[in-house]
Amino acid sequence: MRIEEMRLLTREELEHKRRDLAEEGFNLKMRKSFKQLENPLRLRQLRREIARINTVIREDQTGVRALATAQKSLLEELNASGKEKK
């Protein structure tokens, strides 16, 4: 996910995504220890995406940029538009 897309999400969605990515990273580290990792570059991608999320959250905390506060966030809009196309 690009940083511009992350800025359109609410704080709750960002924190949920960060938890999911951290869990996926933990699972990948465990598989790496057993030498069963298909894509070792995925670990780097996860770390960087978590760092991007942390940056966006920190920008909101310091007042550099505000996060989305709308009732309908980007994820909800994408899900709704995806259902309409099918």
N, CA, C and O atoms as a Maestro MAE file, in Angstrom:
{
 s_m_m2io_version
 :::
 2.0.0
}

f_m_ct {
 s_m_title
 :::
 protein
 m_atom[344] {
  # First column is atom index #
  i_m_mmod_type
  r_m_x_coord
  r_m_y_coord
  r_m_z_coord
  i_m_residue_number
  s_m_chain_name
  s_m_pdb_residue_name
  s_m_pdb_atom_name
  i_m_atomic_number
  :::
  1 25 0.841 -1.163 0.000 1 A "MET " " N  " 7
  2 3 0.000 0.000 0.000 1 A "MET " " CA " 6
  3 2 0.898 1.241 0.000 1 A "MET " " C  " 6
  4 15 1.877 1.316 0.742 1 A "MET " " O  " 8
  5 25 0.555 2.177 -0.818 2 A "ARG " " N  " 7
  6 3 1.341 3.405 -0.914 2 A "ARG " " CA " 6
  7 2 1.002 4.335 0.233 2 A "ARG " " C  " 6
  8 15 -0.077 4.247 0.819 2 A "ARG " " O  " 8
  9 25 1.927 5.225 0.550 3 A "ILE " " N  " 7
  10 3 1.752 6.117 1.696 3 A "ILE " " CA " 6
  11 2 0.584 7.077 1.473 3 A "ILE " " C  " 6
  12 15 -0.078 7.468 2.435 3 A "ILE " " O  " 8
  13 25 0.321 7.462 0.228 4 A "GLU " " N  " 7
  14 3 -0.818 8.334 -0.046 4 A "GLU " " CA " 6
  15 2 -2.126 7.629 0.307 4 A "GLU " " C  " 6
  16 15 -3.054 8.251 0.824 4 A "GLU " " O  " 8
  17 25 -2.192 6.335 0.026 5 A "GLU " " N  " 7
  18 3 -3.386 5.564 0.358 5 A "GLU " " CA " 6
  19 2 -3.520 5.406 1.866 5 A "GLU " " C  " 6
  20 15 -4.630 5.412 2.397 5 A "GLU " " O  " 8
  21 25 -2.400 5.265 2.554 6 A "MET " " N  " 7
  22 3 -2.430 5.119 4.013 6 A "MET " " CA " 6
  23 2 -2.973 6.379 4.678 6 A "MET " " C  " 6
  24 15 -3.670 6.299 5.689 6 A "MET " " O  " 8
  25 25 -2.659 7.526 4.121 7 A "ARG " " N  " 7
  26 3 -3.113 8.785 4.706 7 A "ARG " " CA " 6
  27 2 -4.620 8.969 4.587 7 A "ARG " " C  " 6
  28 15 -5.192 9.816 5.274 7 A "ARG " " O  " 8
  29 25 -5.266 8.199 3.735 8 A "LEU " " N  " 7
  30 3 -6.708 8.278 3.576 8 A "LEU " " CA " 6
  31 2 -7.453 7.362 4.541 8 A "LEU " " C  " 6
  32 15 -8.683 7.383 4.588 8 A "LEU " " O  " 8
  33 25 -6.720 6.559 5.309 9 A "LEU " " N  " 7
  34 3 -7.326 5.642 6.262 9 A "LEU " " CA " 6
  35 2 -7.478 6.313 7.626 9 A "LEU " " C  " 6
  36 15 -6.800 7.296 7.925 9 A "LEU " " O  " 8
  37 25 -8.362 5.776 8.433 10 A "THR " " N  " 7
  38 3 -8.513 6.273 9.795 10 A "THR " " CA " 6
  39 2 -7.436 5.652 10.682 10 A "THR " " C  " 6
  40 15 -6.779 4.687 10.292 10 A "THR " " O  " 8
  41 25 -7.265 6.209 11.870 11 A "ARG " " N  " 7
  42 3 -6.251 5.698 12.795 11 A "ARG " " CA " 6
  43 2 -6.539 4.244 13.180 11 A "ARG " " C  " 6
  44 15 -5.615 3.436 13.273 11 A "ARG " " O  " 8
  45 25 -7.800 3.911 13.403 12 A "GLU " " N  " 7
  46 3 -8.160 2.539 13.776 12 A "GLU " " CA " 6
  47 2 -7.782 1.555 12.672 12 A "GLU " " C  " 6
  48 15 -7.268 0.470 12.943 12 A "GLU " " O  " 8
  49 25 -8.039 1.945 11.437 13 A "GLU " " N  " 7
  50 3 -7.689 1.070 10.314 13 A "GLU " " CA " 6
  51 2 -6.181 0.904 10.203 13 A "GLU " " C  " 6
  52 15 -5.695 -0.192 9.924 13 A "GLU " " O  " 8
  53 25 -5.441 1.983 10.419 14 A "LEU " " N  " 7
  54 3 -3.978 1.897 10.367 14 A "LEU " " CA " 6
  55 2 -3.442 0.997 11.475 14 A "LEU " " C  " 6
  56 15 -2.546 0.185 11.243 14 A "LEU " " O  " 8
  57 25 -3.989 1.142 12.670 15 A "GLU " " N  " 7
  58 3 -3.527 0.308 13.776 15 A "GLU " " CA " 6
  59 2 -3.886 -1.152 13.553 15 A "GLU " " C  " 6
  60 15 -3.116 -2.044 13.910 15 A "GLU " " O  " 8
  61 25 -5.049 -1.401 12.967 16 A "HIS " " N  " 7
  62 3 -5.443 -2.777 12.637 16 A "HIS " " CA " 6
  63 2 -4.490 -3.367 11.592 16 A "HIS " " C  " 6
  64 15 -4.045 -4.508 11.716 16 A "HIS " " O  " 8
  65 25 -4.190 -2.582 10.579 17 A "LYS " " N  " 7
  66 3 -3.274 -3.048 9.527 17 A "LYS " " CA " 6
  67 2 -1.881 -3.293 10.096 17 A "LYS " " C  " 6
  68 15 -1.215 -4.254 9.713 17 A "LYS " " O  " 8
  69 25 -1.435 -2.425 11.014 18 A "ARG " " N  " 7
  70 3 -0.124 -2.594 11.626 18 A "ARG " " CA " 6
  71 2 -0.072 -3.895 12.430 18 A "ARG " " C  " 6
  72 15 0.923 -4.617 12.383 18 A "ARG " " O  " 8
  73 25 -1.148 -4.190 13.169 19 A "ARG " " N  " 7
  74 3 -1.196 -5.449 13.934 19 A "ARG " " CA " 6
  75 2 -1.144 -6.657 13.009 19 A "ARG " " C  " 6
  76 15 -0.434 -7.626 13.278 19 A "ARG " " O  " 8
  77 25 -1.905 -6.591 11.909 20 A "ASP " " N  " 7
  78 3 -1.909 -7.698 10.951 20 A "ASP " " CA " 6
  79 2 -0.527 -7.918 10.347 20 A "ASP " " C  " 6
  80 15 -0.077 -9.057 10.215 20 A "ASP " " O  " 8
  81 25 0.145 -6.827 9.979 21 A "LEU " " N  " 7
  82 3 1.471 -6.933 9.387 21 A "LEU " " CA " 6
  83 2 2.485 -7.452 10.393 21 A "LEU " " C  " 6
  84 15 3.361 -8.242 10.042 21 A "LEU " " O  " 8
  85 25 2.372 -7.013 11.646 22 A "ALA " " N  " 7
  86 3 3.293 -7.490 12.679 22 A "ALA " " CA " 6
  87 2 3.106 -8.988 12.911 22 A "ALA " " C  " 6
  88 15 4.076 -9.720 13.106 22 A "ALA " " O  " 8
  89 25 1.868 -9.428 12.888 23 A "GLU " " N  " 7
  90 3 1.593 -10.860 13.053 23 A "GLU " " CA " 6
  91 2 2.145 -11.657 11.876 23 A "GLU " " C  " 6
  92 15 2.739 -12.719 12.063 23 A "GLU " " O  " 8
  93 25 1.950 -11.145 10.671 24 A "GLU " " N  " 7
  94 3 2.494 -11.810 9.488 24 A "GLU " " CA " 6
  95 2 4.020 -11.857 9.553 24 A "GLU " " C  " 6
  96 15 4.630 -12.863 9.189 24 A "GLU " " O  " 8
  97 25 4.635 -10.765 10.019 25 A "GLY " " N  " 7
  98 3 6.090 -10.741 10.163 25 A "GLY " " CA " 6
  99 2 6.574 -11.762 11.164 25 A "GLY " " C  " 6
  100 15 7.595 -12.413 10.939 25 A "GLY " " O  " 8
  101 25 5.862 -11.915 12.266 26 A "PHE " " N  " 7
  102 3 6.229 -12.920 13.266 26 A "PHE " " CA " 6
  103 2 6.176 -14.322 12.656 26 A "PHE " " C  " 6
  104 15 7.081 -15.133 12.850 26 A "PHE " " O  " 8
  105 25 5.098 -14.589 11.917 27 A "ASN " " N  " 7
  106 3 4.964 -15.910 11.284 27 A "ASN " " CA " 6
  107 2 6.074 -16.160 10.276 27 A "ASN " " C  " 6
  108 15 6.597 -17.271 10.185 27 A "ASN " " O  " 8
  109 25 6.435 -15.129 9.518 28 A "LEU " " N  " 7
  110 3 7.516 -15.290 8.541 28 A "LEU " " CA " 6
  111 2 8.854 -15.519 9.223 28 A "LEU " " C  " 6
  112 15 9.668 -16.306 8.739 28 A "LEU " " O  " 8
  113 25 9.095 -14.842 10.342 29 A "LYS " " N  " 7
  114 3 10.341 -15.055 11.086 29 A "LYS " " CA " 6
  115 2 10.423 -16.474 11.624 29 A "LYS " " C  " 6
  116 15 11.494 -17.081 11.639 29 A "LYS " " O  " 8
  117 25 9.297 -16.994 12.061 30 A "MET " " N  " 7
  118 3 9.279 -18.375 12.546 30 A "MET " " CA " 6
  119 2 9.587 -19.348 11.415 30 A "MET " " C  " 6
  120 15 10.369 -20.281 11.592 30 A "MET " " O  " 8
  121 25 8.977 -19.133 10.262 31 A "ARG " " N  " 7
  122 3 9.254 -20.015 9.123 31 A "ARG " " CA " 6
  123 2 10.697 -19.867 8.660 31 A "ARG " " C  " 6
  124 15 11.311 -20.836 8.213 31 A "ARG " " O  " 8
  125 25 11.238 -18.662 8.765 32 A "LYS " " N  " 7
  126 3 12.633 -18.446 8.378 32 A "LYS " " CA " 6
  127 2 13.564 -19.263 9.278 32 A "LYS " " C  " 6
  128 15 14.569 -19.798 8.810 32 A "LYS " " O  " 8
  129 25 13.234 -19.358 10.546 33 A "SER " " N  " 7
  130 3 14.074 -20.120 11.463 33 A "SER " " CA " 6
  131 2 14.070 -21.604 11.118 33 A "SER " " C  " 6
  132 15 15.021 -22.320 11.430 33 A "SER " " O  " 8
  133 25 12.992 -22.070 10.470 34 A "PHE " " N  " 7
  134 3 12.923 -23.468 10.043 34 A "PHE " " CA " 6
  135 2 13.327 -23.644 8.584 34 A "PHE " " C  " 6
  136 15 13.191 -24.731 8.021 34 A "PHE " " O  " 8
  137 25 13.822 -22.577 7.979 35 A "LYS " " N  " 7
  138 3 14.282 -22.589 6.579 35 A "LYS " " CA " 6
  139 2 13.162 -22.945 5.603 35 A "LYS " " C  " 6
  140 15 13.395 -23.634 4.610 35 A "LYS " " O  " 8
  141 25 11.949 -22.476 5.887 36 A "GLN " " N  " 7
  142 3 10.809 -22.754 5.019 36 A "GLN " " CA " 6
  143 2 10.223 -21.479 4.432 36 A "GLN " " C  " 6
  144 15 9.019 -21.395 4.193 36 A "GLN " " O  " 8
  145 25 11.059 -20.508 4.206 37 A "LEU " " N  " 7
  146 3 10.581 -19.221 3.718 37 A "LEU " " CA " 6
  147 2 10.655 -19.192 2.195 37 A "LEU " " C  " 6
  148 15 11.730 -19.358 1.618 37 A "LEU " " O  " 8
  149 25 9.491 -18.977 1.536 38 A "GLU " " N  " 7
  150 3 9.453 -18.956 0.072 38 A "GLU " " CA " 6
  151 2 10.026 -17.660 -0.476 38 A "GLU " " C  " 6
  152 15 10.781 -17.672 -1.448 38 A "GLU " " O  " 8
  153 25 9.664 -16.520 0.157 39 A "ASN " " N  " 7
  154 3 10.069 -15.215 -0.342 39 A "ASN " " CA " 6
  155 2 10.743 -14.432 0.790 39 A "ASN " " C  " 6
  156 15 10.059 -13.749 1.553 39 A "ASN " " O  " 8
  157 25 12.067 -14.520 0.910 40 A "PRO " " N  " 7
  158 3 12.746 -13.831 2.008 40 A "PRO " " CA " 6
  159 2 12.640 -12.307 1.930 40 A "PRO " " C  " 6
  160 15 12.797 -11.632 2.948 40 A "PRO " " O  " 8
  161 25 12.381 -11.760 0.762 41 A "LEU " " N  " 7
  162 3 12.247 -10.310 0.635 41 A "LEU " " CA " 6
  163 2 10.951 -9.791 1.261 41 A "LEU " " C  " 6
  164 15 10.822 -8.594 1.520 41 A "LEU " " O  " 8
  165 25 10.005 -10.677 1.500 42 A "ARG " " N  " 7
  166 3 8.735 -10.258 2.101 42 A "ARG " " CA " 6
  167 2 8.960 -9.690 3.504 42 A "ARG " " C  " 6
  168 15 8.236 -8.789 3.926 42 A "ARG " " O  " 8
  169 25 9.959 -10.209 4.233 43 A "LEU " " N  " 7
  170 3 10.266 -9.677 5.558 43 A "LEU " " CA " 6
  171 2 10.651 -8.206 5.474 43 A "LEU " " C  " 6
  172 15 10.190 -7.398 6.281 43 A "LEU " " O  " 8
  173 25 11.476 -7.858 4.522 44 A "ARG " " N  " 7
  174 3 11.886 -6.463 4.343 44 A "ARG " " CA " 6
  175 2 10.691 -5.590 3.966 44 A "ARG " " C  " 6
  176 15 10.538 -4.477 4.470 44 A "ARG " " O  " 8
  177 25 9.852 -6.109 3.077 45 A "GLN " " N  " 7
  178 3 8.660 -5.357 2.677 45 A "GLN " " CA " 6
  179 2 7.750 -5.094 3.864 45 A "GLN " " C  " 6
  180 15 7.202 -4.001 4.002 45 A "GLN " " O  " 8
  181 25 7.587 -6.095 4.719 46 A "LEU " " N  " 7
  182 3 6.739 -5.930 5.902 46 A "LEU " " CA " 6
  183 2 7.299 -4.879 6.847 46 A "LEU " " C  " 6
  184 15 6.563 -4.018 7.329 46 A "LEU " " O  " 8
  185 25 8.594 -4.946 7.112 47 A "ARG " " N  " 7
  186 3 9.217 -3.965 8.006 47 A "ARG " " CA " 6
  187 2 9.037 -2.555 7.476 47 A "ARG " " C  " 6
  188 15 8.748 -1.635 8.240 47 A "ARG " " O  " 8
  189 25 9.202 -2.381 6.194 48 A "ARG " " N  " 7
  190 3 9.071 -1.051 5.602 48 A "ARG " " CA " 6
  191 2 7.628 -0.563 5.619 48 A "ARG " " C  " 6
  192 15 7.371 0.620 5.841 48 A "ARG " " O  " 8
  193 25 6.694 -1.470 5.386 49 A "GLU " " N  " 7
  194 3 5.291 -1.057 5.408 49 A "GLU " " CA " 6
  195 2 4.861 -0.685 6.829 49 A "GLU " " C  " 6
  196 15 4.104 0.267 7.019 49 A "GLU " " O  " 8
  197 25 5.338 -1.427 7.819 50 A "ILE " " N  " 7
  198 3 5.048 -1.080 9.212 50 A "ILE " " CA " 6
  199 2 5.651 0.282 9.541 50 A "ILE " " C  " 6
  200 15 5.027 1.084 10.236 50 A "ILE " " O  " 8
  201 25 6.846 0.546 9.053 51 A "ALA " " N  " 7
  202 3 7.488 1.844 9.292 51 A "ALA " " CA " 6
  203 2 6.686 2.970 8.637 51 A "ALA " " C  " 6
  204 15 6.562 4.053 9.209 51 A "ALA " " O  " 8
  205 25 6.145 2.726 7.455 52 A "ARG " " N  " 7
  206 3 5.324 3.744 6.792 52 A "ARG " " CA " 6
  207 2 4.071 4.039 7.611 52 A "ARG " " C  " 6
  208 15 3.683 5.195 7.776 52 A "ARG " " O  " 8
  209 25 3.446 2.984 8.119 53 A "ILE " " N  " 7
  210 3 2.249 3.166 8.944 53 A "ILE " " CA " 6
  211 2 2.593 3.963 10.191 53 A "ILE " " C  " 6
  212 15 1.861 4.879 10.566 53 A "ILE " " O  " 8
  213 25 3.707 3.618 10.838 54 A "ASN " " N  " 7
  214 3 4.131 4.349 12.031 54 A "ASN " " CA " 6
  215 2 4.390 5.814 11.713 54 A "ASN " " C  " 6
  216 15 4.080 6.689 12.522 54 A "ASN " " O  " 8
  217 25 4.951 6.087 10.551 55 A "THR " " N  " 7
  218 3 5.221 7.462 10.136 55 A "THR " " CA " 6
  219 2 3.925 8.240 9.968 55 A "THR " " C  " 6
  220 15 3.820 9.380 10.422 55 A "THR " " O  " 8
  221 25 2.939 7.632 9.318 56 A "VAL " " N  " 7
  222 3 1.658 8.309 9.090 56 A "VAL " " CA " 6
  223 2 0.964 8.578 10.423 56 A "VAL " " C  " 6
  224 15 0.394 9.652 10.618 56 A "VAL " " O  " 8
  225 25 1.007 7.620 11.333 57 A "ILE " " N  " 7
  226 3 0.399 7.817 12.652 57 A "ILE " " CA " 6
  227 2 1.119 8.932 13.403 57 A "ILE " " C  " 6
  228 15 0.480 9.766 14.043 57 A "ILE " " O  " 8
  229 25 2.431 8.947 13.326 58 A "ARG " " N  " 7
  230 3 3.210 9.977 14.015 58 A "ARG " " CA " 6
  231 2 2.935 11.361 13.417 58 A "ARG " " C  " 6
  232 15 2.863 12.347 14.150 58 A "ARG " " O  " 8
  233 25 2.783 11.438 12.095 59 A "GLU " " N  " 7
  234 3 2.436 12.713 11.457 59 A "GLU " " CA " 6
  235 2 1.114 13.242 12.001 59 A "GLU " " C  " 6
  236 15 0.957 14.445 12.214 59 A "GLU " " O  " 8
  237 25 0.173 12.342 12.222 60 A "ASP " " N  " 7
  238 3 -1.118 12.754 12.763 60 A "ASP " " CA " 6
  239 2 -0.969 13.226 14.210 60 A "ASP " " C  " 6
  240 15 -1.586 14.214 14.605 60 A "ASP " " O  " 8
  241 25 -0.165 12.535 14.989 61 A "GLN " " N  " 7
  242 3 0.029 12.907 16.392 61 A "GLN " " CA " 6
  243 2 0.686 14.274 16.537 61 A "GLN " " C  " 6
  244 15 0.307 15.055 17.410 61 A "GLN " " O  " 8
  245 25 1.661 14.566 15.692 62 A "THR " " N  " 7
  246 3 2.383 15.832 15.789 62 A "THR " " CA " 6
  247 2 1.685 16.968 15.062 62 A "THR " " C  " 6
  248 15 2.074 18.126 15.211 62 A "THR " " O  " 8
  249 25 0.663 16.659 14.279 63 A "GLY " " N  " 7
  250 3 -0.080 17.696 13.587 63 A "GLY " " CA " 6
  251 2 0.478 18.056 12.229 63 A "GLY " " C  " 6
  252 15 0.055 19.049 11.638 63 A "GLY " " O  " 8
  253 25 1.413 17.281 11.720 64 A "VAL " " N  " 7
  254 3 1.970 17.549 10.398 64 A "VAL " " CA " 6
  255 2 0.898 17.341 9.330 64 A "VAL " " C  " 6
  256 15 0.718 18.173 8.441 64 A "VAL " " O  " 8
  257 25 0.191 16.216 9.433 65 A "ARG " " N  " 7
  258 3 -0.912 15.903 8.510 65 A "ARG " " CA " 6
  259 2 -2.005 15.211 9.300 65 A "ARG " " C  " 6
  260 15 -1.728 14.424 10.205 65 A "ARG " " O  " 8
  261 25 -3.215 15.501 8.962 66 A "ALA " " N  " 7
  262 3 -4.342 14.872 9.642 66 A "ALA " " CA " 6
  263 2 -4.786 13.626 8.888 66 A "ALA " " C  " 6
  264 15 -4.755 13.580 7.658 66 A "ALA " " O  " 8
  265 25 -5.193 12.635 9.637 67 A "LEU " " N  " 7
  266 3 -5.717 11.413 9.037 67 A "LEU " " CA " 6
  267 2 -7.182 11.605 8.671 67 A "LEU " " C  " 6
  268 15 -7.821 12.581 9.065 67 A "LEU " " O  " 8
  269 25 -7.687 10.661 7.917 68 A "ALA " " N  " 7
  270 3 -9.091 10.704 7.531 68 A "ALA " " CA " 6
  271 2 -9.968 10.519 8.767 68 A "ALA " " C  " 6
  272 15 -9.673 9.697 9.635 68 A "ALA " " O  " 8
  273 25 -11.024 11.277 8.831 69 A "THR " " N  " 7
  274 3 -11.960 11.158 9.946 69 A "THR " " CA " 6
  275 2 -13.372 10.943 9.447 69 A "THR " " C  " 6
  276 15 -14.321 10.959 10.232 69 A "THR " " O  " 8
  277 25 -13.519 10.744 8.167 70 A "ALA " " N  " 7
  278 3 -14.848 10.589 7.579 70 A "ALA " " CA " 6
  279 2 -15.510 9.319 8.094 70 A "ALA " " C  " 6
  280 15 -14.843 8.382 8.533 70 A "ALA " " O  " 8
  281 25 -16.813 9.311 8.032 71 A "GLN " " N  " 7
  282 3 -17.566 8.137 8.449 71 A "GLN " " CA " 6
  283 2 -17.272 6.957 7.532 71 A "GLN " " C  " 6
  284 15 -17.282 5.805 7.965 71 A "GLN " " O  " 8
  285 25 -17.013 7.250 6.277 72 A "LYS " " N  " 7
  286 3 -16.738 6.204 5.307 72 A "LYS " " CA " 6
  287 2 -15.291 6.354 4.856 72 A "LYS " " C  " 6
  288 15 -14.950 7.312 4.162 72 A "LYS " " O  " 8
  289 25 -14.454 5.423 5.244 73 A "SER " " N  " 7
  290 3 -13.037 5.524 4.941 73 A "SER " " CA " 6
  291 2 -12.726 4.925 3.573 73 A "SER " " C  " 6
  292 15 -13.612 4.425 2.880 73 A "SER " " O  " 8
  293 25 -11.476 4.985 3.210 74 A "LEU " " N  " 7
  294 3 -11.032 4.484 1.911 74 A "LEU " " CA " 6
  295 2 -11.274 2.987 1.782 74 A "LEU " " C  " 6
  296 15 -11.719 2.525 0.732 74 A "LEU " " O  " 8
  297 25 -10.988 2.220 2.836 75 A "LEU " " N  " 7
  298 3 -11.188 0.774 2.757 75 A "LEU " " CA " 6
  299 2 -12.650 0.433 2.518 75 A "LEU " " C  " 6
  300 15 -12.963 -0.447 1.716 75 A "LEU " " O  " 8
  301 25 -13.535 1.120 3.204 76 A "GLU " " N  " 7
  302 3 -14.954 0.861 3.009 76 A "GLU " " CA " 6
  303 2 -15.382 1.218 1.592 76 A "GLU " " C  " 6
  304 15 -16.177 0.505 0.978 76 A "GLU " " O  " 8
  305 25 -14.858 2.318 1.077 77 A "GLU " " N  " 7
  306 3 -15.199 2.726 -0.290 77 A "GLU " " CA " 6
  307 2 -14.667 1.727 -1.304 77 A "GLU " " C  " 6
  308 15 -15.355 1.403 -2.272 77 A "GLU " " O  " 8
  309 25 -13.453 1.237 -1.097 78 A "LEU " " N  " 7
  310 3 -12.878 0.256 -2.020 78 A "LEU " " CA " 6
  311 2 -13.661 -1.043 -1.977 78 A "LEU " " C  " 6
  312 15 -13.919 -1.649 -3.018 78 A "LEU " " O  " 8
  313 25 -14.037 -1.473 -0.793 79 A "ASN " " N  " 7
  314 3 -14.837 -2.693 -0.670 79 A "ASN " " CA " 6
  315 2 -16.194 -2.526 -1.338 79 A "ASN " " C  " 6
  316 15 -16.673 -3.441 -2.009 79 A "ASN " " O  " 8
  317 25 -16.809 -1.377 -1.162 80 A "ALA " " N  " 7
  318 3 -18.117 -1.124 -1.761 80 A "ALA " " CA " 6
  319 2 -18.023 -1.084 -3.287 80 A "ALA " " C  " 6
  320 15 -18.876 -1.643 -3.977 80 A "ALA " " O  " 8
  321 25 -16.993 -0.426 -3.812 81 A "SER " " N  " 7
  322 3 -16.857 -0.338 -5.254 81 A "SER " " CA " 6
  323 2 -16.489 -1.694 -5.847 81 A "SER " " C  " 6
  324 15 -16.882 -2.003 -6.972 81 A "SER " " O  " 8
  325 25 -15.747 -2.498 -5.112 82 A "GLY " " N  " 7
  326 3 -15.395 -3.838 -5.588 82 A "GLY " " CA " 6
  327 2 -16.603 -4.742 -5.664 82 A "GLY " " C  " 6
  328 15 -16.699 -5.573 -6.567 82 A "GLY " " O  " 8
  329 25 -17.527 -4.594 -4.730 83 A "LYS " " N  " 7
  330 3 -18.749 -5.404 -4.736 83 A "LYS " " CA " 6
  331 2 -19.672 -4.999 -5.869 83 A "LYS " " C  " 6
  332 15 -20.367 -5.836 -6.444 83 A "LYS " " O  " 8
  333 25 -19.677 -3.693 -6.193 84 A "GLU " " N  " 7
  334 3 -20.543 -3.216 -7.259 84 A "GLU " " CA " 6
  335 2 -20.085 -3.694 -8.617 84 A "GLU " " C  " 6
  336 15 -20.906 -3.932 -9.502 84 A "GLU " " O  " 8
  337 25 -18.768 -3.838 -8.793 85 A "LYS " " N  " 7
  338 3 -18.235 -4.249 -10.090 85 A "LYS " " CA " 6
  339 2 -18.488 -5.712 -10.379 85 A "LYS " " C  " 6
  340 15 -18.546 -6.116 -11.541 85 A "LYS " " O  " 8
  341 25 -18.639 -6.513 -9.335 86 A "LYS " " N  " 7
  342 3 -18.812 -7.964 -9.531 86 A "LYS " " CA " 6
  343 2 -20.180 -8.334 -9.961 86 A "LYS " " C  " 6
  344 15 -20.466 -9.514 -10.161 86 A "LYS " " O  " 8
  :::
 }
 m_bond[343] {
  # First column is bond index #
  i_m_from
  i_m_to
  i_m_order
  :::
  1 1 2 1
  2 2 3 1
  3 3 4 2
  4 3 5 1
  5 5 6 1
  6 6 7 1
  7 7 8 2
  8 7 9 1
  9 9 10 1
  10 10 11 1
  11 11 12 2
  12 11 13 1
  13 13 14 1
  14 14 15 1
  15 15 16 2
  16 15 17 1
  17 17 18 1
  18 18 19 1
  19 19 20 2
  20 19 21 1
  21 21 22 1
  22 22 23 1
  23 23 24 2
  24 23 25 1
  25 25 26 1
  26 26 27 1
  27 27 28 2
  28 27 29 1
  29 29 30 1
  30 30 31 1
  31 31 32 2
  32 31 33 1
  33 33 34 1
  34 34 35 1
  35 35 36 2
  36 35 37 1
  37 37 38 1
  38 38 39 1
  39 39 40 2
  40 39 41 1
  41 41 42 1
  42 42 43 1
  43 43 44 2
  44 43 45 1
  45 45 46 1
  46 46 47 1
  47 47 48 2
  48 47 49 1
  49 49 50 1
  50 50 51 1
  51 51 52 2
  52 51 53 1
  53 53 54 1
  54 54 55 1
  55 55 56 2
  56 55 57 1
  57 57 58 1
  58 58 59 1
  59 59 60 2
  60 59 61 1
  61 61 62 1
  62 62 63 1
  63 63 64 2
  64 63 65 1
  65 65 66 1
  66 66 67 1
  67 67 68 2
  68 67 69 1
  69 69 70 1
  70 70 71 1
  71 71 72 2
  72 71 73 1
  73 73 74 1
  74 74 75 1
  75 75 76 2
  76 75 77 1
  77 77 78 1
  78 78 79 1
  79 79 80 2
  80 79 81 1
  81 81 82 1
  82 82 83 1
  83 83 84 2
  84 83 85 1
  85 85 86 1
  86 86 87 1
  87 87 88 2
  88 87 89 1
  89 89 90 1
  90 90 91 1
  91 91 92 2
  92 91 93 1
  93 93 94 1
  94 94 95 1
  95 95 96 2
  96 95 97 1
  97 97 98 1
  98 98 99 1
  99 99 100 2
  100 99 101 1
  101 101 102 1
  102 102 103 1
  103 103 104 2
  104 103 105 1
  105 105 106 1
  106 106 107 1
  107 107 108 2
  108 107 109 1
  109 109 110 1
  110 110 111 1
  111 111 112 2
  112 111 113 1
  113 113 114 1
  114 114 115 1
  115 115 116 2
  116 115 117 1
  117 117 118 1
  118 118 119 1
  119 119 120 2
  120 119 121 1
  121 121 122 1
  122 122 123 1
  123 123 124 2
  124 123 125 1
  125 125 126 1
  126 126 127 1
  127 127 128 2
  128 127 129 1
  129 129 130 1
  130 130 131 1
  131 131 132 2
  132 131 133 1
  133 133 134 1
  134 134 135 1
  135 135 136 2
  136 135 137 1
  137 137 138 1
  138 138 139 1
  139 139 140 2
  140 139 141 1
  141 141 142 1
  142 142 143 1
  143 143 144 2
  144 143 145 1
  145 145 146 1
  146 146 147 1
  147 147 148 2
  148 147 149 1
  149 149 150 1
  150 150 151 1
  151 151 152 2
  152 151 153 1
  153 153 154 1
  154 154 155 1
  155 155 156 2
  156 155 157 1
  157 157 158 1
  158 158 159 1
  159 159 160 2
  160 159 161 1
  161 161 162 1
  162 162 163 1
  163 163 164 2
  164 163 165 1
  165 165 166 1
  166 166 167 1
  167 167 168 2
  168 167 169 1
  169 169 170 1
  170 170 171 1
  171 171 172 2
  172 171 173 1
  173 173 174 1
  174 174 175 1
  175 175 176 2
  176 175 177 1
  177 177 178 1
  178 178 179 1
  179 179 180 2
  180 179 181 1
  181 181 182 1
  182 182 183 1
  183 183 184 2
  184 183 185 1
  185 185 186 1
  186 186 187 1
  187 187 188 2
  188 187 189 1
  189 189 190 1
  190 190 191 1
  191 191 192 2
  192 191 193 1
  193 193 194 1
  194 194 195 1
  195 195 196 2
  196 195 197 1
  197 197 198 1
  198 198 199 1
  199 199 200 2
  200 199 201 1
  201 201 202 1
  202 202 203 1
  203 203 204 2
  204 203 205 1
  205 205 206 1
  206 206 207 1
  207 207 208 2
  208 207 209 1
  209 209 210 1
  210 210 211 1
  211 211 212 2
  212 211 213 1
  213 213 214 1
  214 214 215 1
  215 215 216 2
  216 215 217 1
  217 217 218 1
  218 218 219 1
  219 219 220 2
  220 219 221 1
  221 221 222 1
  222 222 223 1
  223 223 224 2
  224 223 225 1
  225 225 226 1
  226 226 227 1
  227 227 228 2
  228 227 229 1
  229 229 230 1
  230 230 231 1
  231 231 232 2
  232 231 233 1
  233 233 234 1
  234 234 235 1
  235 235 236 2
  236 235 237 1
  237 237 238 1
  238 238 239 1
  239 239 240 2
  240 239 241 1
  241 241 242 1
  242 242 243 1
  243 243 244 2
  244 243 245 1
  245 245 246 1
  246 246 247 1
  247 247 248 2
  248 247 249 1
  249 249 250 1
  250 250 251 1
  251 251 252 2
  252 251 253 1
  253 253 254 1
  254 254 255 1
  255 255 256 2
  256 255 257 1
  257 257 258 1
  258 258 259 1
  259 259 260 2
  260 259 261 1
  261 261 262 1
  262 262 263 1
  263 263 264 2
  264 263 265 1
  265 265 266 1
  266 266 267 1
  267 267 268 2
  268 267 269 1
  269 269 270 1
  270 270 271 1
  271 271 272 2
  272 271 273 1
  273 273 274 1
  274 274 275 1
  275 275 276 2
  276 275 277 1
  277 277 278 1
  278 278 279 1
  279 279 280 2
  280 279 281 1
  281 281 282 1
  282 282 283 1
  283 283 284 2
  284 283 285 1
  285 285 286 1
  286 286 287 1
  287 287 288 2
  288 287 289 1
  289 289 290 1
  290 290 291 1
  291 291 292 2
  292 291 293 1
  293 293 294 1
  294 294 295 1
  295 295 296 2
  296 295 297 1
  297 297 298 1
  298 298 299 1
  299 299 300 2
  300 299 301 1
  301 301 302 1
  302 302 303 1
  303 303 304 2
  304 303 305 1
  305 305 306 1
  306 306 307 1
  307 307 308 2
  308 307 309 1
  309 309 310 1
  310 310 311 1
  311 311 312 2
  312 311 313 1
  313 313 314 1
  314 314 315 1
  315 315 316 2
  316 315 317 1
  317 317 318 1
  318 318 319 1
  319 319 320 2
  320 319 321 1
  321 321 322 1
  322 322 323 1
  323 323 324 2
  324 323 325 1
  325 325 326 1
  326 326 327 1
  327 327 328 2
  328 327 329 1
  329 329 330 1
  330 330 331 1
  331 331 332 2
  332 331 333 1
  333 333 334 1
  334 334 335 1
  335 335 336 2
  336 335 337 1
  337 337 338 1
  338 338 339 1
  339 339 340 2
  340 339 341 1
  341 341 342 1
  342 342 343 1
  343 343 344 2
  :::
 }
}
